[in-house]
């Protein structure tokens, strides 16, 4: 079984500042990793995903994440945030097995201050 | 533009009422899911379906049932709504295969009085 921990429930940052949203996972098997974003009053949409290959994954809207197998982490970063990045961000993990279900973290609410 | 449509964005129901939440996808996806979203708890899987007339329990199925009579439609049913079922409900769909991502609807916010 897998689990996901997002340690920060809320992250306030100033506009144009860099941000890192932390995600750690636990799994006894290899996993696929995802970040989803939920803008206010909307459903979730995919930001980026790690399936294999390069551990640095680039997504939409200037976000990127780095898969670190030794630290079982998949932190999300952006070098300079905008007001429009205000949203809730969810890390998710899924095992390789077809019987595996996707497991979501509890979410991190990113608030941008002008 | 492909999408997942949830028929009701906001519903207010009374305790004991039967509630239907409808979800339709136009992407010919095999898989459909119902999640419940609560602050601080993230998304919790209620039920999912890999095929028509097929359903599997998720992590919190108690108090819910589902129906999938057609490939594009997946309904969530609360047989007798209770106040602790007040929540945001999200429907999602995906193609079969573990690497395929979920496409979500905008959500249905249910309040049970």
Contacts between the chains, C-beta under 8 A, distances in Angstrom:
chain1	res1	chain2	res2	distance
A	6	B	42	7.9
A	9	B	40	6.5
A	32	B	98	6.6
A	32	B	99	6.0
A	34	B	101	6.8
A	36	B	102	7.8
A	36	B	104	8.0
A	41	B	106	7.3
A	42	B	106	5.7
A	42	B	107	7.7
A	43	B	4	7.3
A	43	B	90	5.9
A	43	B	92	7.7
A	43	B	104	3.4
A	43	B	105	5.1
A	43	B	106	4.8
A	43	B	107	5.5
A	44	B	43	7.7
A	44	B	90	7.1
A	44	B	92	7.7
A	44	B	102	7.3
A	44	B	104	4.5
A	45	B	103	8.0
A	45	B	104	6.8
A	46	B	101	4.7
A	46	B	102	7.6
A	49	B	99	7.7
A	49	B	101	6.4
A	51	B	99	5.4
A	90	B	42	6.3
A	90	B	43	6.9
A	94	B	98	5.9
A	95	B	98	7.5
A	96	B	98	6.3
A	97	B	98	7.3
A	98	B	97	8.0
A	98	B	98	6.0
A	100	B	98	6.4
A	101	B	45	6.3
A	101	B	48	7.6
A	101	B	58	7.3
A	102	B	102	6.9
A	104	B	35	7.9
A	104	B	42	4.6
A	104	B	43	4.2
A	104	B	44	8.0
A	105	B	42	5.5
A	106	B	40	5.8
A	106	B	41	6.1
A	106	B	42	4.1
A	107	B	40	7.9
A	107	B	42	5.2
